[in-house]
Amino acid sequence: MPRKGRVKHSESIYHIISRSVSEFLLFRDNTDKEYYLELLKRYTGKFQCSLYAYCLMDNHLHLHLDPRGYDISKFMHCTHVAYVRYYNKKYGRHGPVFQERFESRILDTDAYNLTVSAYIHNNAKDLEGYRGKEHLYPYSSYGIYLGIRKDPLHLVDKSFIMDLFHTREEKRFSERYRDFASHQNETGIGRKKTEDLSKALENEYISGRQVILREKLPSRVIAYITDRLLGGKGEELIIQSGRRLSKYRTFCAYVMRVLCGMRYKEICQHLYNITVSGCSALCSRGFELVCGKGEYRRIFEELLAGKAA
């Protein structure tokens, strides 16, 4: 019997849950958890997504993820393939690490986003020594929300939840959020409470959240990049080789991956003379170009702003 298709929408925010296969732990030590967080940092940056909250338990994990228009299946596939590769190499094993597909739930109201945020942050109550001290658990973003722990990876985006509390003042937000999360921990998440909270939030704020258009036409993107980098000398230059055009091809590959929603195989059809594995490496180098402060970053920001739409 075919499995039910995943419910997705280009403008949705998600609660994601992923578990290990039953016979072993997903994270055997703290180093594993730290590596997984580094992967989240890499791929939220690479695909221009936002992570609002996380909690990594020994045999499962919770993410409050805003893909900002990117496909969550592609995001989680990249993250988990990289983690499985690391895990199996470290522990000398083969085979799957994660249990079937990850679960994803669309958070379609402000109240739902708030209650899930509190639920994720209260997850550590099931760990010995952390009941009533959930904010002290180091592999949850709760302590970051309360300002008692730093976020060295700059992984967590608090702005969306702060807007729901109508403040960008850190101390005021941390106090209000802790009261809210503690109350949710004591009373649980009921349907009526969620509905009441939704009414209280209605029309009270304007979110700065932005969804990125991920369906740009590759021909327009390539033409725009060609004009900005090569002075409009024509798309046919993309088939040429040499150092002069290597960064151009690298940048095109990354942009097509992130803003056109294309698979590596599809990108290869536009770049020519490149394998799927080579395209993957090309996209990674393209992300490094965008992380700089030069012309590639400026052009990418122009594309984010709607150029070549």
C-alpha positions in Angstrom: 0.0 0.0 0.0 1.5 3.3 -1.0 2.3 5.7 1.9 0.4 8.9 2.2 2.0 11.9 0.6 3.5 14.6 2.9 1.5 17.7 3.3 3.6 20.7 2.3 3.0 24.3 1.4 5.5 26.9 0.1 4.6 29.4 2.9 4.4 27.0 5.8 6.3 26.7 9.1 6.8 23.2 10.5 7.2 21.2 13.6 9.5 18.4 12.7 10.1 15.2 14.7 12.6 12.6 13.8 13.5 9.4 15.6 16.2 6.8 15.5 15.6 3.2 14.5 14.6 1.3 17.5 17.7 -0.7 18.4 20.1 2.2 19.2 20.4 5.8 20.2 20.3 8.6 17.7 22.9 10.6 19.7 25.3 8.4 21.7 27.3 11.3 23.2 27.3 15.1 23.3 29.7 15.2 20.4 27.0 13.7 18.2 24.5 16.4 19.2 27.0 19.1 18.6 27.8 17.7 15.1 24.0 17.6 14.3 23.7 21.3 15.4 26.6 22.2 13.1 24.7 20.4 10.2 21.6 22.5 11.0 23.7 25.6 10.9 25.3 24.6 7.6 22.0 23.8 5.8 19.8 26.6 7.3 22.5 28.9 5.9 22.9 27.2 2.6 19.2 27.0 1.9 18.2 30.3 3.5 16.0 28.7 6.1 15.3 29.8 9.7 15.3 27.6 12.8 13.1 29.0 15.6 13.7 26.2 18.2 15.2 22.8 18.7 15.6 20.1 21.3 17.9 17.1 20.7 17.0 14.1 22.9 19.0 10.8 22.9 16.7 8.9 20.6 14.7 11.7 18.8 14.7 15.4 18.0 12.3 18.3 17.6 12.7 21.2 15.2 10.6 24.4 14.8 11.6 25.1 11.3 10.7 27.8 8.8 12.1 26.8 5.4 11.0 30.2 4.0 9.7 28.5 0.9 12.4 25.8 0.5 11.3 22.2 0.3 11.5 20.6 3.8 12.0 17.1 2.3 15.2 18.4 0.5 16.4 20.2 3.6 15.9 17.2 5.9 17.4 14.8 3.3 20.6 16.8 3.0 20.9 17.2 6.8 20.2 13.5 7.6 22.3 12.0 4.8 25.3 14.0 6.2 24.5 12.9 9.7 24.1 9.2 8.8 27.5 9.4 6.9 29.1 10.8 10.0 27.4 8.4 12.4 28.1 5.2 10.5 31.7 6.1 10.0 32.2 7.0 13.7 30.6 3.9 15.0 31.7 1.5 12.3 28.2 0.5 11.1 26.1 0.4 8.0 22.4 1.0 7.3 19.7 3.5 8.3 20.0 5.6 11.5 16.6 7.4 11.3 13.2 5.7 11.6 11.4 5.8 8.3 10.3 9.3 7.3 10.5 12.3 9.6 7.2 13.6 10.9 6.2 17.1 9.8 3.2 19.2 11.0 2.2 22.5 9.5 1.8 25.3 12.0 -0.9 27.3 10.5 -1.7 29.8 13.3 0.3 32.1 15.6 -1.1 30.2 18.6 0.0 26.9 17.2 3.5 28.2 16.6 3.7 29.5 20.2 2.4 26.3 21.8 4.8 24.1 19.7 7.7 26.4 20.7 6.9 25.9 24.3 6.3 22.1 23.8 9.8 21.7 22.2 11.5 23.7 24.9 9.7 21.7 27.7 10.7 18.4 26.1 13.7 18.1 28.4 11.4 17.5 31.4 11.6 13.8 30.6 15.3 13.8 31.2 16.6 12.9 34.7 17.5 16.1 36.6 15.8 18.5 34.2 12.2 18.5 35.3 11.5 22.1 36.3 14.9 23.0 35.0 14.3 22.5 31.3 16.0 25.8 30.4 19.3 24.4 31.7 19.4 21.5 29.2 22.3 22.4 26.9 20.9 20.8 23.7 17.7 22.8 23.6 17.3 26.4 22.5 15.3 27.2 25.6 18.3 28.7 27.4 19.1 30.8 24.4 15.6 32.2 24.5 16.0 33.1 28.1 19.4 34.7 27.6 21.2 32.4 30.0 23.2 30.6 27.3 24.9 31.9 24.3 24.3 30.7 20.7 27.9 30.4 19.4 26.7 29.0 16.1 24.2 31.8 15.6 21.7 29.1 14.8 18.5 30.2 16.4 16.3 32.9 15.0 14.1 34.3 17.9 12.7 37.2 15.9 9.4 35.5 14.8 8.5 34.4 18.4 9.6 37.8 19.8 7.2 39.4 17.3 4.4 37.2 18.6 5.1 38.6 22.1 5.1 42.2 20.6 8.7 43.0 21.7 12.3 43.0 20.5 13.6 44.0 24.0 15.5 40.9 25.2 14.9 41.1 28.9 11.2 41.7 28.6 10.9 38.9 26.0 12.8 36.4 28.1 10.6 37.1 31.2 7.4 36.8 29.2 8.5 33.8 27.3 9.6 31.9 30.4 6.2 32.6 32.1 4.4 31.3 29.1 6.5 28.2 28.6 6.3 27.3 32.3 2.5 27.7 32.2 2.3 25.5 29.2 4.5 22.9 30.9 2.1 22.8 33.9 -1.2 22.8 32.1 -0.4 21.1 28.8 -1.6 22.1 25.3 -5.4 22.0 25.0 -7.5 22.8 22.0 -9.5 25.5 23.8 -6.4 27.2 25.2 -4.9 27.3 21.7 -8.1 28.9 20.3 -8.2 31.5 23.1 -4.5 32.3 22.5 -5.2 32.6 18.8 -7.9 35.2 19.5 -5.7 37.2 21.8 -3.0 37.4 19.2 -5.3 38.3 16.3 -4.3 41.4 14.4 -1.9 42.6 17.2 1.4 42.4 15.4 3.1 42.6 12.0 5.6 39.9 11.5 8.9 40.6 9.7 9.0 37.0 8.4 9.7 36.7 4.7 9.1 33.8 2.4 11.5 33.5 -0.5 10.3 32.8 -4.0 11.9 29.4 -4.9 10.5 28.9 -8.4 12.6 31.3 -10.4 13.2 30.3 -14.0 16.8 29.1 -14.4 17.1 30.7 -17.8 16.3 34.1 -16.3 18.6 33.5 -13.3 21.5 32.5 -15.5 20.9 35.5 -17.8 20.9 37.9 -14.8 24.1 36.4 -13.4 25.7 36.5 -16.8 24.9 40.1 -17.2 26.2 41.1 -13.7 29.4 39.0 -13.8 30.3 38.7 -17.4 28.9 41.9 -18.9 26.1 40.1 -20.7 28.4 38.1 -23.0 25.8 35.4 -23.4 24.6 32.2 -21.7 26.8 30.1 -24.1 29.8 31.0 -22.0 28.6 28.6 -19.3 29.8 25.6 -21.3 33.4 27.0 -21.4 36.0 25.9 -18.9 38.9 27.6 -17.2 39.5 29.5 -14.0 37.9 32.7 -15.3 34.5 31.1 -15.4 34.8 28.6 -12.6 33.3 30.9 -10.0 30.6 31.9 -12.4 29.6 28.3 -12.9 29.8 27.7 -9.2 27.6 30.6 -8.3 25.0 29.7 -11.0 24.9 26.1 -9.6 24.2 27.3 -6.0 21.6 29.8 -7.1 19.7 27.3 -9.2 19.7 24.9 -6.2 18.5 27.4 -3.7 16.3 29.8 -5.7 15.0 27.6 -8.5 14.4 24.5 -6.3 16.3 22.3 -8.8 17.9 18.9 -8.1 21.5 18.3 -8.9 20.6 16.2 -12.0 18.5 19.1 -13.3 21.3 21.6 -12.7 23.7 19.4 -14.6 21.5 19.8 -17.7 22.1 23.6 -17.6 25.8 23.6 -16.7 26.9 20.8 -19.0 30.1 18.6 -18.6 29.5 18.0 -14.9 28.4 14.9 -12.8 25.8 14.9 -10.1 28.5 14.5 -7.4 30.5 17.3 -9.0 27.4 19.5 -9.0 27.0 18.9 -5.2 30.5 20.1 -4.6 29.9 23.0 -6.9 26.9 24.1 -4.9 28.9 23.9 -1.6 31.6 26.1 -3.1 28.9 28.5 -4.3 27.5 28.8 -0.8 31.0 29.8 0.3 31.1 32.6 -2.3 27.8 33.9 -1.0 29.0 33.9 2.6 31.6 36.5 1.6 31.0 40.2 1.4 31.9 40.7 -2.3 30.0 40.8 -5.5 28.5 37.3 -5.2 26.8 38.2 -2.0 25.4 41.4 -3.5 24.1 39.7 -6.6 22.5 36.9 -4.4 20.8 39.5 -2.3 19.5 41.2 -5.5 18.0 37.9 -6.5 16.5 37.4 -3.1 14.9 40.8 -3.5 13.1 39.7 -6.7 15.5 40.4 -9.5 15.2 38.0 -12.4 11.7 36.9 -11.3 
